[in-house]
């Protein structure tokens, strides 16, 4: 497939708690993208620091950490043609009140009076970030890929 790529989608704890996992997957599949990996995760501080590496030193990082650890999240690898940009657009603008109807955030996310941004879903915003984020949330796939390469090298060396 030309321009086929992978991206990461995280259904954040509010999306899980409000029952939107199926809604989000349906939207992805409705666009003919493939779900190639999916798991329920309880985010660790280490994962969040690596994922939000550019925000770790910001005063609001602790709020992000608290929010992302409120409950389980669902990590999804989505594969398809030009999927990074398309899925990022499908998610909608970061702030729920700015997100257009028809986008995931526009239809399901809410602004809360406590000031903590809860916006249902995270999507990678570039191929580089998608690669980086997939490695954080699916480290077993990186290990499996490495083992596959090592096995091929051993077979080829005989």
C-alpha positions in Angstrom: 0.0 0.0 0.0 1.5 3.3 -1.0 1.8 5.8 1.8 0.7 3.1 4.3 1.7 4.1 7.8 0.9 3.4 11.5 -0.4 5.9 14.1 -1.2 5.8 17.8 -4.6 6.5 19.3 -5.1 6.6 23.0 -8.7 6.5 24.3 -8.1 8.5 27.5 -9.6 7.6 30.9 -12.6 9.8 30.4 -13.3 8.2 27.0 -13.1 4.7 28.6 -15.2 5.7 31.6 -17.9 7.3 29.4 -18.1 4.2 27.1 -16.6 5.6 23.9 -14.1 2.9 23.0 -16.5 1.3 20.5 -17.6 4.7 19.1 -13.9 5.6 18.4 -13.1 2.2 16.9 -16.2 2.4 14.7 -15.1 5.8 13.3 -11.6 4.4 12.5 -13.0 1.3 10.9 -15.6 3.4 9.1 -12.7 5.2 7.4 -11.4 1.7 6.3 -8.4 1.9 8.6 -7.1 -1.3 10.2 -6.8 -1.8 14.0 -3.5 -3.7 14.1 -3.0 -3.7 17.9 -5.2 -2.8 20.9 -4.8 -3.1 24.7 -6.1 -1.7 27.9 -3.3 0.1 29.9 -2.9 1.7 33.3 -0.5 4.5 32.4 2.7 4.7 34.5 4.5 7.9 35.4 7.4 6.8 33.2 5.2 6.2 30.2 3.6 9.6 30.6 6.9 11.4 31.0 8.2 9.8 27.8 5.0 10.4 25.9 4.6 14.0 27.0 8.4 14.7 27.0 7.9 18.3 25.8 5.5 19.1 28.6 7.3 17.4 31.5 8.9 20.7 32.7 5.7 22.7 32.3 3.7 23.7 35.4 0.6 21.8 34.1 2.3 18.4 33.6 1.1 17.2 37.0 -2.5 17.8 35.9 -1.8 15.8 32.7 -0.4 13.0 34.8 -3.3 13.0 37.3 -5.8 12.9 34.4 -4.1 10.2 32.5 -3.9 8.0 35.6 -7.6 8.5 36.7 -8.4 5.1 35.2 -7.4 2.7 32.4 -6.9 3.9 28.9 -7.0 2.0 25.6 -4.0 2.2 23.3 -4.6 1.4 19.6 -2.3 1.1 16.6 -4.1 2.2 13.5 -2.8 1.4 10.0 -3.7 2.8 6.7 -2.9 5.2 3.9 -1.8 8.6 5.2 -3.4 7.6 8.5 -1.4 9.9 10.8 -2.8 13.1 9.4 -6.3 11.7 8.7 -6.8 10.3 12.2 -5.4 13.4 13.8 -8.0 15.4 11.9 -10.7 12.9 12.8 -10.0 13.5 16.5 -10.7 17.3 16.1 -9.2 20.3 17.8 -7.6 19.7 21.2 -10.1 21.8 23.2 -13.5 20.2 23.1 -15.4 23.5 22.7 -13.3 24.3 19.7 -13.7 20.9 18.0 -16.1 20.7 15.1 -19.2 18.5 15.3 -18.5 15.2 13.5 -15.0 14.9 15.0 -14.4 12.6 18.0 -13.8 15.4 20.4 -16.6 17.6 18.9 -19.1 14.8 19.5 -17.9 13.2 22.7 -15.5 15.4 24.7 -16.6 18.1 27.3 -15.1 21.1 28.9 -15.0 20.7 32.7 -15.0 23.6 35.2 -12.0 22.3 37.1 -9.8 23.5 34.3 -8.1 20.2 33.5 -8.4 19.4 29.8 -10.2 16.1 29.3 -10.6 15.5 25.6 -11.4 11.8 25.3 -8.6 10.9 22.9 -5.0 11.4 21.9 -3.7 11.0 18.4 -0.1 11.3 17.1 0.4 14.5 15.1 3.4 13.3 12.9 4.9 10.1 11.6 7.9 10.7 13.9 5.7 11.1 17.0 3.6 8.1 16.0 6.7 6.0 15.9 8.0 7.3 19.2 4.6 6.9 20.9 3.9 3.4 19.6 7.3 2.3 21.1 6.1 3.7 24.5 2.7 2.1 24.6 3.6 -1.1 22.7 7.2 -1.9 23.7 6.5 -5.6 23.2 6.1 -5.0 19.5 9.5 -3.4 19.3 11.0 -6.4 21.1 9.1 -8.8 18.8 10.4 -7.0 15.7 13.9 -7.1 17.0 13.7 -10.8 17.8 12.3 -11.4 14.3 15.3 -9.6 12.7 17.7 -11.4 15.0 16.2 -14.8 14.0 16.4 -14.0 10.3 20.1 -12.9 10.7 20.8 -16.3 12.5 19.1 -18.3 9.7 20.9 -16.3 7.0 24.3 -16.8 8.8 24.1 -20.6 8.5 
